[in-house]
């Protein structure tokens, strides 16, 4: 069963850091937890099921983004189960990669000319954020939104 640590101390003893962002008052932490669902329930193709059951890093996990307050207590979180990627790192960093059709490869250096050319063609929402189709940025936005809501409720005494 997935368990979200209630404090940063518990998180650091239970999980290795996959991704972490700290501000003056908050910590946003991503980690991959064991997925208990059977891959047969999520995939129709037997090759996808075999890959999920291969045991490779990132082959089958539950993604968790949690926001912790200045006292280290859990404020809010967002989860996504049934994740199957080549690696956990691919899950949380692929939104920062650009695919260059001209060079037929993934570009990971934001200072390169190829990156800038790809970036100019990426669609954007009205607020300026990318419409990239990746789960991780949406999970971070949702966890932060929920944390802001929880903090506002706590400050209003609700």
C-alpha atoms as one frame of an Amber mdcrd trajectory, in Angstrom:
protein
   0.000   0.000   0.000   1.297   3.439  -0.936   2.109   5.649   2.015   2.910
   9.322   1.815   5.298  10.286   4.617   3.781  12.835   6.975   7.076  14.627
   7.601  10.194  15.352   5.582  12.254  13.341   8.081  10.095  10.283   7.429
  10.314  10.871   3.685  14.115  11.027   3.785  14.360   7.758   5.724  11.835
   5.864   3.575  12.671   7.075   0.059  15.708   8.128  -1.919  15.331  11.563
  -3.487  14.161  11.437  -7.088  13.435  15.162  -7.457  13.190  17.979  -4.938
  12.564  21.721  -5.077  12.984  23.855  -1.960  11.853  27.421  -1.322  12.276
  29.486   1.850   9.157  27.942   3.407   8.210  24.864   1.414   9.645  21.696
  -0.103   8.128  20.044  -3.156   9.304  16.450  -3.372   8.802  13.806  -6.033
   9.356  10.138  -5.422   8.405   6.890  -7.104   6.583   4.428  -4.880   5.909
   0.763  -5.513   2.809   0.212  -7.629   0.472  -2.461  -6.331  -1.855  -2.615
  -9.325  -1.412  -5.437 -11.798  -0.089  -4.189 -15.184  -2.648  -6.463 -16.885
  -5.329  -4.068 -15.607  -3.656  -1.118 -17.353  -2.348  -2.488 -20.657  -3.849
  -4.464 -23.516  -0.567  -5.201 -25.279   1.392  -8.107 -23.807   4.724  -6.379
 -24.602   3.719  -3.452 -22.363   2.802  -5.846 -19.558   6.118  -7.687 -19.925
   8.044  -4.397 -19.776   6.133  -3.290 -16.661   6.944  -6.596 -14.981  10.629
  -6.522 -16.003  11.765  -4.879 -12.772  13.746  -2.147 -14.538  13.985   1.237
 -12.838  10.843   3.078 -13.861   9.179   0.058 -15.416   6.173   0.114 -13.047
   5.637   2.650 -10.269   3.286   5.121  -8.637   4.398   8.762  -8.942   3.943
  11.030  -5.907   4.509  14.791  -5.654   4.203  16.047  -2.072   4.433  19.553
  -0.618   5.849  19.958   2.892   5.660  23.102   5.025   8.374  24.967   6.921
   7.934  22.649   9.913   8.403  19.600   7.666   4.748  18.549   7.871   2.873
  17.293   4.815   0.507  19.927   3.398  -0.711  18.492   0.076   0.117  15.901
  -2.567  -0.791  14.527  -5.965  -0.349  10.942  -7.136  -0.450   9.075 -10.419
  -0.477   5.302 -10.437   0.341   2.852 -13.181   3.415   4.685 -14.537   5.627
   2.740 -16.926   8.727   4.454 -18.294  12.290   3.553 -19.258  13.425   5.166
 -16.010  12.001   7.237 -13.164  14.223  10.094 -14.352  12.453  10.031 -17.732
   9.135  10.596 -15.945  10.227  13.772 -14.159  12.568  15.240 -16.764  11.196
  14.378 -20.226   9.147  17.593 -20.248  12.484  19.438 -20.426  13.631  17.593
 -23.529  12.913  18.751 -27.061  12.728  16.496 -30.083  14.447  17.874 -33.160
  12.888  16.378 -36.278  15.659  17.873 -38.346  18.386  16.182 -36.286  16.183
  13.165 -35.462  17.200  13.115 -31.810  16.276  14.430 -28.389  17.898  17.726
 -27.436  18.610  18.186 -23.725  20.836  21.291 -23.754  18.679  24.435 -23.376
  21.582  26.624 -24.584  21.811  24.978 -28.002  20.409  26.512 -31.185  18.410
  23.340 -31.843  16.666  23.717 -28.459  15.739  27.331 -29.204  14.372  26.366
 -32.611  12.220  23.617 -31.063  11.115  25.910 -28.224   9.836  28.524 -30.668
   7.431  25.958 -32.155   6.059  24.560 -28.870   2.418  25.469 -28.244   1.602
  27.479 -25.123  -1.473  28.041 -22.980  -2.954  31.489 -22.382  -0.961  31.782
 -19.128   2.319  31.134 -20.987   2.929  27.590 -19.694   3.715  24.820 -22.176
   1.124  22.438 -23.539   3.598  19.582 -23.444   1.381  16.628 -22.576   3.616
  15.433 -19.730   2.198  14.348 -16.394   4.947  15.615 -14.081   4.511  19.403
 -14.551   0.750  18.973 -14.102   1.302  16.988 -10.910   3.569  19.690  -9.487
   1.045  22.418 -10.415  -1.791  20.443  -8.798   0.135  19.705  -5.580   1.211
  23.364  -5.254  -2.350  24.556  -5.951  -3.698  22.223  -3.263  -0.989  23.382
  -0.832  -1.833  27.055  -1.439  -5.489  26.259  -0.807  -4.681  24.368   2.405
  -2.446  27.179   3.688  -5.110  29.802   2.892  -7.719  27.753   4.778  -5.391
  27.391   7.752  -4.681  31.127   7.829  -8.400  31.925   7.712  -9.004  29.575
  10.639 -11.160  27.155   8.672
